[in-house]
Amino acid sequence: SGFNSIGHMDTMSRGRHQIGHYKEGEEFIQNVFHVLSQIFTGKEKSNLAICWLQYEISKVIQCLQAKKKKKLKAQGRKSKKLAKNFLKAPDNRNNLSLWKLYAYLEWLLGNTDDSRKVFDTALGTAGTGGLRSAQLCSLSLLYAQLEVELLESTEGAALSRAVHILTKLTENGPYVPYSGQVSPVNVLKARKTYEHALQDFLSKPPVSDEDQVMDTDQLVNLVGCYALFQYLTVGIDAAVLIYTQASEKLEVSGSQKRENTGENFGILNFPTALEAVTLLHTNLLRFHMKISVYPLNPLREALTEALKRYPSNQSLWRSYIHIQRKSHSASKARRFFDSVTRSTDSLEPWLFAIQAEQMRKKLTEKVQRADVGEIHCTIPETGLTNRIVALFEHAVQSENGTHCPLLWRMYLNFMV
């Protein structure tokens, strides 16, 4: 009975209840993890632990979004217990990816000080690889990003804990926890180190495919750290400049490799590196707009360019819908959705186009049902309903749409 209802449909709401993880489906997933953890050994087992913890974190995020405090407490206890058990295993003690997830979990649960201790411990035991260690860069980047999210404004950002973390990363020495403002001399040194490291990386000759997977992770983390460092110490334009330089270089590398090999397989991971850099870029712009006054256009342009290239990236679509909700004219977004759905087989553009219209419908209804007498009779709301039905019709006729249970369920749900 559990198998037909595994997973969860975020877009569905049943009355007041958001549909979450089903009990039977959840049991099934837990059983799979338990069975696999007894079969796997070594690196595979560590990778499984990482997947398991990511899955637990996704449930914590779901509780946070649904604002269920009781459920969050219980889920948090379970997830923390699991994370601690993983880290007790001898193979995982030095696994920075697991430490990173555990620290992130503590942060999500609101235990900022505990989370900082975990981050500091992990960075302290990670050795002195500096910018050459992909895992160390990744750990420092997440720590710095979380610290930056606590900032109220960009004033005083240069004195923050995040600058300390990103400066320490360039020093190749053992990590020392934050004790106060970083000296201007160290900031200058760090900037030079970042600059040289990025130049070296971008001018490196292409390597074998396996090394390349490592290299792309490393490059994305390096660009992220450097741009965030520039954002905190110089400003948003300096950060955007780094993202632009890195993206241009990656595009050139990608097209050269295609010419050399005559096919797409040569650039095994370059599109993903470019995609990840674009995601960091748009997220930083969104954050900056939240804490200070900044025009919307750079973000809108970056997102439309990125979505033409990566039409199935859900995070980018979420950001796009989020900024479109602020504008009163729907025609621009509709034209964009239309052009993307014509040029790709991905289902994501259809699903997000439908979601955007449903949000608009909800908003219109809310306004019309406002308590001001008979106003809702004057604007009959049929246009949006017809538009949504038309979108569903087109989506289920596409090759991928026909076979997508979620799309059919959403269509049925809407018609009801």
N, C-alpha and C positions, 0 to 999 in steps of 0.2 A: 504493500500500500504506500510505502514511502517513496518509491522510485519516480512516480509520475510528478511528484511535487518538489523535487530537489531544486536547490537554488532559490533565488528570490527575485521578484520583479519590482524594482524600485519605483516604477512608474505607476503601479497600481495602488489605489487606496480603497479599502473596504470600509465604507462608513468613515468613522474617525480613525480606524486602525490602519496603519501602514503595514503592508504584508512584509514580514521579515523572513528569517530562516525557519523553515518547517522543522518540526521535531524529528520526524522520521528521516527526512533528508539529512538533517544535521547528524543524527546517529550514524547514518551510512558513511558520511564523510569522515567522521571521527574513527570509525572502524577501519576504513581504508588507510588512514594515517597510521593507526596502531599496527596493522598487519605489515605495512611497508617498512616501518621502523625496525621490525624484527628481522626483515630480510636483508635490508641494505647494510653496508659497512663503509667505513672510511669516508671519502669525499661525498659519495652519494647520500650517505646518512646525514652529513652536515647540510647538504643542499635541501634534503627533505625537511630538516628542522627549520631551515630558513623559510621554505614554502608554508609550513605549518604555522609558524609565528606570524607570517604576513596575513594568513587567513584569519587568525585570531584578532589581529589588529584591525582587519576590515570589519569584524563584528563590533569591536569597540567603537570604531568611527560611526557605524550605523546607529549604535545606542546614543552617541553624542548628537547625531543629526536629528534623531527622533526625540531628543531631550528626555529620555527615560532614565531617571537618576538611580532608581532601585536596580534596574536591570544592568545599568552600567557598573555599579558596585560589584555585583555578583560576577559579571563577565570579566571585570578587571582582576578580581581575585584569581579566577581560573586561569586567565591568560598569563598573569605574573608567575603563578606557580609553575606553569608549563615552561616559561622562559628560563626560570631559575634552574629547573631540572635539566634543561638542555645545556646550560652553561656549566653545570657540575660535571658533565661528561668530559673525560680527559681529552678527547679529540677536539672538543669545542672551546677549550679554555682560551685559546688564542685566536678564535675565529671572530674577526672584527665585524663581519656582517651581522652575526648574531648579537654581539654587544650593542651594535648600532640599533637593531630592532628593539632590543630590550629597553634601551635608553629612550627611544621614541615612544614606546608603550607607556613608560612612566610619565613622560611629558604629556601625552594625550589624556592620561588619567588625572592630570592636574598636579602631579607631584614634581613640581619644577626643580626643587632642591635635590631630591633623590635622583632625578634624571641627570642633573649636572654632575653629581658625584659619579654616576655610571659612565658618563661621557669622559670625565676627567681620568677615571681609572683606566678606561679603555685606551685613551690617547697616551696615558703614561706608560702602559705596558706594550704599546705598539711598536716601540723601537724608534729609530731615527731615520726612517726612509724619506721623510719630507715629501717634496712634490713628486718624487719618483715612485712612491707607493700609491697605487690606485685606491686601495682600501682606506688608507690613512686620509687621502684627499676626500674620499666619499664621506667618511665619518666626520671630518672637520666641516665639510660643506653643510651637512644636515644640522650639526650642532649650531653653526653660525646662522643658518637660515631660521632655525627655531628662535634663537636669541633676537634676531632682527625683527621677527614678528611681534615681539613684546614692545618694540619701540613705538612711542606715541607720535613722534615727528622726526624729521631728518636732522633737526638741530641737536647737536651733542652726540650724533651718531658715531663720530670719530673716537669718542671716549668709551664706546660700548665694549661689552664682553666679546662680541662677535669679532671686532677688530683684533683683539688679543689672540683669539683662536686662529684667525687667518694669518696673523703675523708669525705666531709660533710655528705654524706649518712650514714656513719658508726657512726656518733657522736650522733645520737638520739636527737639532739637539733634543734632549729629552723634554717632554712637555711639562710645563709648570702651570698649575691652576691659576686662574685670574686673581690678581691682587690689586689691580688699579690700572690707571690710564697707561697706554703704551707710549713710549717716548717718540717724538717726531722723527728722530734719527732712525729708529727701528722701522718706522712706517716707510720712510724713504728707501731703506735697504730692502724691505719686503717687496715694495713696488718694483724695484730693479730686478729682483730675483724672479718675480712672476713674469715680468716682461721677457726676460731671457729664456725662461722655461717654455713659454708659449711659442716664442720664435723658433727655438730648437725643435719643438714638437711639430710645428707646422712645416718646417723645412726638411723633416726627416724623409728619407726615401721609403717607398712602399715596402711593407714586409709580408711575410707569409700569412695565410689566412688566420691561423690559430693565434699568432702573436697579435694580429690585427684586432681580434675581439677584445683582448686585454687593452690594447692601445686606444681603442675608441672609448672604452670606459674611462680610461685615464685622462684622455683629452677632454671629455665632457666635464669631468669633475674639476680639472684644472681650469677650464674656461669659466665654470661656475664660481669657483673660489676667487679667481682674479677679478671677475666682473663684480662680485659682491663686495670685494675689498675696495675696488674703485668707487662703487656706489656709496659706501660708508665714508670714505676718506676724501673723495672729490665731488661726486654727484651723479645723478642719473645719466647725464649725457656721456660721461666717461665710461659708464658700464655698458650702455647701448653700443658705443663704439667698438668695444671688445667683442660683443656678440656679433656685430656686423662683420668685423674682420674675420672672425673664426668661421662664420657661415660662408663668406665668400671663398675662403681658402678651401673649405670642405667641398663646396660645389665644384670648384676647379679640379680638385683631386678626383672627385667622383667622375666627372666627365672625361678626364684624361684616362682613367683606368678603363672606362667603357670603351674608349677608342682603341686602347692597347689590346684588350682581350676580345674585342668584337662582340661582347655580350655582357649581361648584367651581373654574372656570377662573380666577376672580379672584385666588385665593390661590396663584398660580403656584408660589411657592417657600416659602410659610410652613410647610407641614408638614415640609419638609426641614430648615428652620431649627430647628423644634421637636425634630425627630428628632436632629439633630446636637447640640443642647444637652443632650438627655437622655443621649446617648451619653457626652459629656464628664462629666456628672454621675455616671453609674454607674461609669465608669472611675476617677474620683477616689475614690469610695467603696471600690472594690475595692483600689486602691493603699493607701489609708489603713488598711484592715483588714490588709493584708499587713505594714505596718511598725509597727502599734500595736494595742492592744486596743480593739475597737469592736463594738457589737452587729450581728448579721447582718440584723435586721429592716428597717432603713431601706433597705438595698440590695435586699432581696427585694421590698419593696413598690414601690420605684422601677422595678425590672425588670418586675414583673407588670403594672403600669400601662402601661409603655411598650410591652410586647409585645402587649397588647390593642389598642393603637393602631397599632403597626407590626409586624404578624405576620410580615413577610418580612425583617426586619432580622437578618442572620446574626450580627453582632457581639453584639447583645443576647441572642440565643439561646445563643451560646457562653458568655457570662457566666452566664446562668441555669443552664445545665447544670453549669457549674463550681461554682456555690455549692450546687446540689442534691446534688452528689456528697458534700458534707460531712454532709448530714443522713441519718439512718438510716431515716427513714420515707419511702417512695416515694409514698404515697397522695396527698399534697398536690400534688406535681408532676404525677402522673398525671391528677388531676382538672383541673388547670390546662391541660395539653396537650389534654385532651378538650374543654374549653370553647372553646379557641382554634380547634381544627380544625373544630368545628361552625360557628363564626361567620365563617370566611374561606375563600377559594378557594386561598390561597397553599399551596405545597407545603412550604415551610420548616418549619412546625410538625410535619408528619408526619415529615420527615427527621430532625429533631432529637429527636422523641419516640422514634424507632427507635434513634437513636444513644445516647440516655440509657439505654434498656433494655439495649442491647448492652454498654455500659460496666458496668452493674449485673451482668449475666450474667458478664462477665469477672472482676469482683471476687469474685463468689460462687464461681466455679470455682477461683480462685486460693486462696481460703480453704479450700475443700474438698479441694484437692489438697495441702494442707500436709502435711508429712511426719510425720503422727501416726497411723500405722497405718490402721485401716479406717474412719476417720471419713466418707470420702466416700460410703460405702454408706448412711449413716443419713439423709442429706438428698437424696432424688432431685430433681434439678434439671430438672423438666419445666415447671413453671409459667411461668418466664420465657421459655422457648423458645416455648411456645404463645402467650404474650402477644405476642412479637415477630412471629410468623407472622400473628397476627390483625391487628396494626398494618399489616404489609405488605399484607395482603389489602385492608384498608379503603383504604389509600393508593393502591394501583393501580386501585381502582375509581373514585377521584375523577377529575373531568374532566382536571385537569392531570397527575395521576399516571400516567394511562394513556399519556401521550405523553412520559414522562420516562425516557430511557435509563439515567440514573444509578440511579434507583429500582429498575428491573428488574434491573440488574446487581447491586445490593446484595442484592436478594431472592434471586437465583440463587446468589450468593456465600455467603449465609447458609445456604441449603438444602444446599449442598455440604458 
